[in-house]
Structure formats: C-alpha cells, structure tokens
Amino acid sequence: MTFDYHEPATVDEATHLLRGHGGDAVALAGGAAFAILYRQGLIRPGHVVGLRRCEELRGIRLEGDALWSGALATHREVERSEAVRSHHPALAEAFARIATVRIRHQATVGGNLAHADPAQDPPPMLIALDAIARVAGPDGARRDVPVERLFVDHLTTSLADGELILGVSVPPVVAGTRATYVKFLPASLDDYATVSVAAAVRLDGDGRVASARVALGGAAPVPIRARAVERALIGARPAPALLRDAAELVRDEVDPLDGVRGSAAFKRDMATVWTRRALERLVA
C-alpha cells in the first residue's frame, strides 16, 4: 500500500493538512512509532504529514523558569541537554535509559506522546514532574493539556483531528524536591518495561512529606497517577513501614493486562514492589 507524503514548512500548514485529510492522515515526527505501527498493519494512512521542516517544533530551552522541549527534540537531545541536566536531572536520566542509542537518536518527544503506548518511558516521568503538553490545532488554535490527561486509552490520545503536539513544558521544581525513575526489565535493557515508576517527593523542615507525585507505566491501558499512594505520604514521616504501606495502595489503582511481559497478577505485584523501591530511593 502507498500513501501521499506531504512536508509542510509550518505548523499551521501541517494542521491544515491533517484536518483536511481527517482520519486518513497521520503526522510523522521521528518515525520510530510510525515504523512499528505500519509494519504491524495497525495503520494504513492515505496521507503522511512529515514535520521535519517545522522549525517551531525544534529545540530545548528555558522559557522563564520552565523547561521547554519541542516535539521534534529527540530522546538523545533531551538526555544530553545541559538545560535538562541542570533543571531536571531525573528527566535526563530517564531519557538516557530508553531502548538503545540508535532509537534515542530517532524517537522524538512529541512522537512518543502521540504514540500513547503505556509501557514507554517518558510519560510517567513527565507526569511525575507535572508537565504540560502544548497542542496546536487548525487556524492557529493552541491549547495546553497536562500530560497525565493526554492519554485516554491504549495507543489513543485526546488529540482531535487536525491537532498535533508542539512540545512539552516542565515547570520548575520546588527546592528540596527529589525525583527518580525506576523500571523492571526482566528480559533486556532495551525492552519495554514490565512496570515502571516515576516519583517526585519533597520533605518539609520537619522531615514530613510536603508534596508527592507518583506515576506508573505499563500498569494500565494508559500511564497513571497513583493518587492514593500520594495521599498516604503527604504529611507523614517517611518511615519504612509507611513507604511499604503506601506502596501497597497501588494495587487498587493499577489495571494491568496479561501480556508477553507477565500476567496481570504479576504486574500488579511488580507495581507494588517498584513503587516501594522508588519511594525508598527518594528518602534514603
């Protein structure tokens, strides 16, 4: 099967093409997800809108106190960016552990989020850091969507026809916040995680948890916030028993599926284990 390839020079041209061709069109960023879906027969577009000439989608920079990563920024660029390393070292670390260097040179921030695979690495870390996706629509429309609200189902986002992701803005963290990303890789280091956990925790002057955000990947049809875990932590002193009990609450928040990387019951157990390990790493 063949398709018509379009390569607009601006975001507005791209959204116009996407809206005009509706469900028969897909946007192409780095092509990592596109190649997988096309090879498996999961997509058969009549029109492909390549974004590589859209300069508005490039770059990693500070915008005020927030860190901006354009949709065409590659995982490798995020990993190696001095701005990311200085302001969000846990984010750089998470991107550095994605698949292989070859994939990281190709896959992009926007393409990864639009792919909406719940087992991929960036979404949990971005959710834990309260990141916002900026979305462009036809006729110059722009809107902001919290990354945690971007995903609605497996391989499905809240993007409407004609919309594409401009990039992601990560707000500054409050002084004293520690963040981490851990994942269970029973097969190989370049495989998708069976379960992954990102967490950001800040203690107050009395040693109590002042804020906590915990997000998981691979544990449901979409990346999720573990809000019950967060509520159990806030206001308490992070003793070992508290961390263990808080992590146990994730069992009722995840909704894993049986798959090649384990049964739903196994993934539920691993979600608990790796949530506890993430929390222990932050308060050690």
Buried (B, 14 or more C-beta within 10 A) or exposed (E): EEBEEBBBEEBBBBBBBBBBBEEEBBBBBBBBBBEEBBEEEEBEBBBBBBBBEBEBBBBBEEEEEBBBBBBBBBBBBBBBBEBBBEBBEBBBBBBBBBBEEEBBEBBBBBBBBBBBBBBBBBBBBBBBBBBBBBBBBBEEEEEEBEBBBBBEEEBEBBBEBBBBBBBBBBBBBEEEBBBBBBBBBEEEEEBBBBBBBBBBBBBEEEEEBBBBBBBBBBBBBBBBBBEBBBEBBBEBEBEEEBBBBBBBBBEEBBEBBEBEBBEBEBBBBBBBBBBBBBBBBBBE
